[in-house]
């Protein structure tokens, strides 16, 4: 979890996987690449006050369906 949707932003939380989170919105940020996937979408998790790359959210869509833009 980062303070902003950037890889260089301060870490605000570290979550063990898998962890269920509730996101309030999503935005574009730094591109993240892992395990053959590439994505620049990040979701805000209000309970933790930070952003998580959508690449780590268990959904096949890069941009989460039904979640508005921040």
Helices and strands as residue ranges (DSSP letters): E 25-34, E 37-45, E 50-53, G 54-56
